[in-house]
């Protein structure tokens, strides 16, 4: 078990979540229970799964939650593309957030390689 707060990937994912919450405040009110909620949940799922994995016993559990966090990052990336295409956010905003997501995913995969090398190689070659 390790302190998730010390992981740079968790710190970046937490900051991304804060950014997403700020940005989604500008979405149309009728999207509150639609795209706004989905986007926020996907964003919050990334650092939450990192934290949960760090609280589990052993590398296999951590690896499983890191996989889930990476999936949530991909989901968030899509929600932001959709928001851009619906003109809820500007292209430069979506592009910046997408770069942040890519960096977080790279960091997740690097951590996965350290925690569970066999699983991470399969994950990276499947993408």
N, C-alpha and C positions, 0 to 999 in steps of 0.2 A: 504494500500500500504506500502511495506517495502523495505528497501535497500537490494537487492539480494546479494551485495558484502559482506555483513556481515554474510551470511549463510555459514557455514562450508561445507555443501553439494555442494553449488555452487563453492566454492574455490577448493574443490577436483575435481569436474567435469571440471572446467577450467584447472586445472593442467593435468588431464587425456587428455584433448583435445590437450594441448601443446605437451604432450608425443606422442600422436598418430600422430600429424603432423610431429614430428621429425622422428618417426619410418617409416612412409609411404614415406618419401623422398628416402628410399632405395628400394622401390618397382620398378619392371620393368617399363620402360618408356611407354610401350604399355598399361599399366594398368592405366595411368593417368586419363582417362575418364571412367574407369571401377571401379575396386576394390579400387584404391587409393581415388577417388572422393567419392565413397559410404561410405568408412570407415571414411573419414574426416567429411562428412556431418552428419553421425550418431553421431560421437563424439561431434561435435559442437552443435548439436541439444539438447544435455542434458543440458548444462549450459544456452543455449539460451532460452529453454522452462522454466527453473526455473526463469530466469530473467523476461521473459514475464509474467509469472504467478504472480510474485511479483508486477508487474505494473498494474495488473487488480484490479477490485473492488470486494472484498469479497473472502471468503474462497472457494466457489464453483468454481470460475474461477481458483484460484490457484490450487485447487485439480485437475482440468481437465488438466492443464499444467504439473503438477507433474506426472500424469498418462502418458502423452505423453513423458516426459523425461525418465520415467522408460522403456517405449517401445523402445525408441531410445537406451537406455543402453543395452537392450537385443539384438537389431539389431547389435550394435557395437560388442558385445561379439561374435556373429556368424561370422561377417566379420573377426575378428581376428583369430577365429578357422580356417576359410577358408584360410586365409593368411598363417597360420602355416602349414596347410596340403598341400599348394602349394609351401612350402619352401621359402616363402617370408620373414618370421620371424622365429626365433628359438623358440622352445618350452618353454624355461624359460621366454622369453620375453612375449609370449602369456599368460603364466600362471600368471605372475605378473600383467599384465594388466587385466586379468580376475578377479583376486582377488580385484583389485581396483574397477572394475565395480560392483562386488558383494557388496562391502562396500558402494558404492554410492547408489545402489538400496536399501540396508537396511536403509540408511539414508533418502532416499526419502519416503520409507514406514513409517518410524517413523514420518517424517514431515506430511505426509498425515494423520496419526492417530491424530495428534494435530489439523490439519486444518479441517478435515472432518471425524470424527470417523466412521460413518456408512459406507461410501464409502470405506474406507481403510480396514475395516474388510472383506468386500466382495472381494476386490482385493486380499488380502493375502490368503483367503481360496480358491480362484479360481486358484492360482498358484500351 
